[in-house]
Structures are given as C-alpha cells and as structure tokens.
C-alpha cells in the first residue's frame, strides 16, 4: 500500500468510526487501522490504534483481531528499538494465527520476525524467517508479498 493510500484508508476508517453501521463494529475498524499502520510502519498511528484494537479484540474474545493487535504492537516495539517486547508480541501473534490456520497472516508475521531479526543484526535468523514467509506466500500465490519477501532475502 502506497503512503498516500494509507492516508485515504485511515481517513475512511476514521469516518466510519463516527458513524454507526450494523455490519461493522469498532473492533473491526480498530483492527484494520492498527494493521494498516503496521504495514506502513507508522509509529504514531500504531501507538494510537494498537491499544484500541487490542482492547476491543479482548472484549469480544476475537482471536484473529487479538493476533492482529499483537503484530501491530510487535511492529511498534521494533520501530522503537524495544526488540524483546517486539519478539514477545510477534510470537504471540504467530501462535494465534497458527491456531487459526490463517496462512497469509502467518506469512506476514514471519516477515515481521525477519525484519526484527535483521534489526537485531541476526542475518541468519532474518534469512530463516524471510524464507519461511516466502514459502507461505508462494503456496498462496500471494505475489506481492512473495516479491517483498524475495527482495528482503536479496537485501541480505
């Protein structure tokens, strides 16, 4: 998603928060906002929406959204240099996604673990996570995500 697209997504989702609709709840919107912020590496938006997504997901015991919130927090912690906290959150997300069998989400979380390993200077760990993410994306024919994983592997 291009930077300008995130601004539009965020704008539309924030407008939706102010309106009531039977087909969508705040928990849906907060999860989408936190996830979009994680994809864009927007630390300010992550700090705003990850706690709201986490609280709403917990209120409804919504495992998928709980995992999304954990991954968003993991990205936020990595961006802040809090690597232990990032690893704990990303590991929680991965465990929940695996329990749900959500293969694309598993691949995305493995990719984030690769980014974390790279930030820690662990090139072997980063490579292992990126390879696992690439395999997951290729199995799903998720070409854009596979291309990102391939590029991360080529970057070393």
N, C-alpha and C positions, 0 to 999 in steps of 0.2 A: 504494500500500500504506500503510495507516494505521500510525502509530507502534507501536501495540500488536501489530499483525500482524507487524511486523518482529521484535519480541521473540520471538514464537512461532515464526516461521520460523527465526530464529537458534538458538533453543533446540532445535528438532527437528533441524536440520542438525548442530549440535554433538553431539547424542546419536548421530546417525548416524556421525559421525567415530569414535566409540569402539567401534562395532560393525563387524564385517566382513560385507560383503554382496557376492555375486558380481556383482550388477547395477550397482553403483555404486562408483566409486573415490574416493580422496581428492581427485583433481584435479577431479572433478565437484562435490564438496561445497565445496571452496575457491572454485571459480569462482562457485558460487551464493551463498556467503557474501559474497564481495567485491562481487558485483553487487547483492545486497540492501543492503549497506552503502552503496554508491554511490547507490542510489535513495533511501535515507533520509538521505543527507548525514551519515552517522555517521563522523566523522573518526577516532575511536578504533578502531572496527571496521575501517575502511579500512586503517589502519596495521597492524592485526593480520592481516587476511586478504589484502590485495593482494599482499604479498610471497610468501605461501604459494601463492596462486593462480598467480602468475607463475612461481614455481619449478616447480610441478607441471606447468603447461602447457608449459614449456620442456622438461622431462624427457620428456614424451610427444610433443613437437612438435605440440601441439594448437592449431592456428591460431585457432579460434574462442575458446578459453579464453585464449589469449595476448592476443587483442583485448579480451576482457572485462577482463583484468587491466590492460591499458594504460588502458582507460577508467576503471577504478576508481582507478588512480594519478592520472589526469588530474583526477578529481573531488577526490581528496585534496589534490593540489597547489593546485587552485583555492581550496579551503576554507582552505588555509594561506597564501594570498596569493602563491604561487610561480607566477606566470602563465606565464612562459616554459616552465617544466617541464610545466605543465598542457597548454599548447598542443602541446608535443612529444609527450606521451603520447596526447592525444586525436587528434592527426594520425596517429600510428602505428595507433591503434585503427581509425580511419576507413579507412585504407589496407587493413588486413587484412580488415575487414568488406566493403569493396568487392570485394576479391579473391575473397571467399567468396560474394558476391551475397546477403548477409543484409540485406534491405531494412529490416526493423524495427530491427535493430541499427544500421544506418546512420542511420536517423531519430533514434534515441536519442542517438547520438554527435553528430549535427548539433545536437540540442537542447543537449547539454552544451557544445558550442562556442559556441552562442548565449549560454549562461549565463556562459561565460568572457569573451566579448566584452563583455557587459554589465558584468561585474566590472571590466573594464579601462576602462570608460567609452566604449566604441566602440558607440554606439547603431546606427549604420548596419550594422556588422558583425553585431551581435546580431540585428537585424531580418532580414538576409540568411540567417543560419543558421536562425533560427526559421521563416522562410518555407519553406526547403528541407526542414526537418524536418516541417512541417505538410503539405507536398505528399507526402512519403514516407508519412506516416501516413494521409492521406486515400486514397492509392492502395491501401493495405492494409485500409482500413476499420477502422483501429485508433482507434476513437472516443475512448477515454480519453486516449490520447497526443495525438491531434489537438486535443482540448479543452485540454490543458496547453499545447501549442504556441500555440494561438489566444489563450489567456489571457496567455502571455508576450508575444505581439505587441501585445495591447491594453494591457499594462502599460507599453509604451514601451520 
